Amino acid sequence: QLLVIMKFLLALSAVLAINTATAEWTCDDCNAVVNTLGAYLSSGESIPNQVDILLAEVCPQVEDVDGCVNGLPAFWTKIANVLWPGYYAPEATWMCAQEGLCGAPATRTITCEECNEGIMATIEQINSEEFVSGIVDALSGDGFCGTVEDPELCATTIAVLIPLALPALAGAFDAEGGAIICNRAIPDTCPALN
């Protein structure tokens, strides 16, 4: 079950798009799912699984495979602890703080299908050229690479790593993992798994 959750959450690197697919969600639903994703993806439970996916999928594609294999685990841990909480931030306009979503609460509950559709929409959004470019720019700047010993090397690495890493993590998504996350966020959303 942990592997399933890992696969799903790694791909979740996209809860951003909850906004495009979830006009029927309540503000509380959105906040619960987004907070759960951000917390899980930056946890000691999830990051090692993300690293395993990236070692298998990303390192073989780069020029210095050995350097990638040796340096990626520690580097990705630092990235994940900045990326996921920053992306899965309920107060962000690309998440829950969008017009109509965190306004007046709805009178119905979210379904398992709607929760999974919202997660899938976030995965599509985070893999869009606009978001990949924005993430590369943000991590390459003073807030992340500006805090390390070699900011130039960091920025060069980010420019290669992020466009390869996000699709690799998204490819690990599966509906069962999505249902597990939905149930963690909003108990009994996907009752078949309980």
C-alpha positions in Angstrom: 0.0 0.0 0.0 2.9 2.4 0.7 4.2 1.8 -2.8 0.8 2.7 -4.2 0.6 5.8 -2.2 4.1 6.8 -3.2 3.4 6.3 -6.9 0.3 8.4 -6.6 1.7 11.2 -4.6 4.8 11.6 -6.6 2.6 12.1 -9.6 0.6 14.5 -7.5 3.2 17.0 -8.0 0.2 18.6 -9.4 -2.6 19.4 -7.0 -2.4 22.8 -8.6 -5.0 22.0 -11.0 -7.6 21.2 -8.5 -8.9 24.7 -9.3 -9.7 23.8 -12.9 -11.5 20.6 -12.2 -13.3 21.2 -9.0 -15.9 23.9 -9.3 -18.2 21.6 -7.1 -15.7 21.1 -4.3 -16.1 22.9 -1.1 -13.4 25.1 0.3 -12.9 22.6 3.1 -12.6 19.7 0.6 -9.9 21.6 -1.4 -8.0 22.6 1.7 -8.0 19.0 3.1 -6.8 17.4 -0.2 -4.2 20.1 -0.9 -2.8 20.0 2.7 -2.7 16.2 2.6 -0.8 16.2 -0.6 1.7 18.8 0.5 2.4 17.1 3.8 2.7 13.6 2.3 4.9 14.6 -0.7 7.4 16.3 1.7 7.4 13.5 4.3 10.0 11.0 5.1 7.5 8.4 3.9 7.3 9.8 0.4 10.6 11.4 -0.5 12.6 8.2 -0.6 10.1 6.8 -3.0 10.4 9.9 -5.2 14.1 9.5 -5.1 13.8 5.8 -6.2 11.7 6.9 -9.2 14.0 9.7 -10.2 17.1 7.5 -9.9 15.5 5.0 -12.3 13.9 7.4 -14.7 16.0 10.6 -14.6 19.6 9.6 -14.0 19.9 7.4 -17.0 18.9 10.4 -19.2 21.6 12.8 -18.0 25.3 13.1 -19.1 26.8 12.4 -15.7 24.9 9.3 -14.6 27.2 8.5 -11.7 27.1 12.1 -10.4 23.3 12.0 -10.6 23.0 8.7 -8.7 25.4 10.0 -6.0 24.0 13.5 -5.6 20.3 13.2 -6.4 19.0 11.7 -3.2 20.2 14.6 -0.9 19.5 17.2 -3.6 15.9 16.0 -4.2 15.2 15.9 -0.5 16.0 19.6 -0.3 14.0 20.3 -3.4 11.0 18.3 -2.2 10.9 20.1 1.1 10.5 23.4 -0.8 8.6 22.3 -3.9 5.7 20.3 -2.5 4.7 22.7 0.3 5.0 25.6 -2.1 3.0 24.0 -4.8 0.3 22.4 -2.6 -0.5 25.6 -0.7 -4.2 26.0 -0.1 -3.9 29.7 0.1 -2.3 30.0 -3.4 -4.5 31.2 -6.2 -3.6 28.2 -8.3 -5.0 25.9 -5.6 -7.9 26.7 -3.3 -7.8 30.5 -3.1 -9.5 30.9 -6.5 -12.6 32.8 -7.2 -15.7 30.7 -6.4 -13.9 27.8 -4.6 -13.3 29.2 -1.2 -16.3 31.4 -1.2 -19.7 30.2 0.2 -19.5 26.5 1.1 -21.4 24.0 -1.1 -24.1 21.9 0.4 -22.9 18.5 -0.9 -19.8 16.3 -0.4 -17.2 15.5 -2.9 -17.2 12.1 -4.6 -14.2 9.8 -5.1 -14.3 10.4 -8.8 -14.2 14.2 -8.4 -11.3 14.0 -5.9 -9.3 11.8 -8.4 -10.2 14.2 -11.3 -9.0 17.1 -9.2 -5.7 15.4 -8.5 -5.3 14.4 -12.2 -5.9 18.0 -13.2 -3.1 19.2 -10.8 -0.8 16.7 -12.4 -1.5 18.0 -15.8 -1.1 21.6 -14.6 2.3 21.1 -12.9 3.6 19.4 -16.0 2.5 22.3 -18.3 5.3 24.3 -19.8 4.2 27.4 -17.8 4.5 25.7 -14.4 7.7 23.7 -15.2 9.3 27.0 -16.3 8.0 28.8 -13.2 9.3 26.0 -10.9 12.7 26.0 -12.6 12.9 29.8 -12.2 11.8 29.8 -8.6 14.1 27.0 -7.5 17.1 28.5 -9.5 16.7 31.9 -7.7 17.8 33.2 -4.3 15.2 31.2 -2.3 16.7 27.8 -3.1 19.9 27.8 -5.2 20.9 31.1 -3.7 21.2 29.3 -0.4 23.7 26.6 -1.5 27.5 26.6 -1.8 27.5 26.6 -5.6 24.4 28.5 -6.8 25.4 28.4 -10.5 25.8 24.6 -10.5 22.5 24.3 -8.6 20.6 26.4 -11.1 22.1 24.4 -14.0 21.1 21.2 -12.3 17.6 22.4 -11.6 17.2 23.4 -15.3 17.9 19.8 -16.3 16.3 18.0 -13.3 12.9 19.5 -13.0 11.7 19.1 -16.6 12.7 15.4 -16.4 11.6 14.8 -12.8 8.0 16.1 -12.9 6.9 13.9 -15.8 8.6 10.9 -14.3 6.8 11.4 -11.0 3.5 12.0 -12.8 4.0 8.8 -14.6 3.9 7.0 -11.3 0.3 8.1 -10.5 -2.4 5.5 -10.3 -6.1 5.7 -9.3 -5.7 3.4 -6.2 -3.1 5.8 -4.8 -5.4 8.7 -5.6 -8.2 7.0 -3.7 -5.9 6.5 -0.7 -5.0 10.2 -0.7 -8.6 11.2 -1.0 -9.5 9.0 2.0 -6.6 10.5 4.0 -7.8 14.0 3.2 -11.6 13.4 3.5 -12.4 10.1 5.3 -14.7 7.7 3.4 -14.5 9.7 0.1 -13.6 6.4 -1.6 -15.5 3.9 0.5 -14.5 0.8 -1.6 -11.0 1.0 -0.1 -12.0 1.2 3.5 
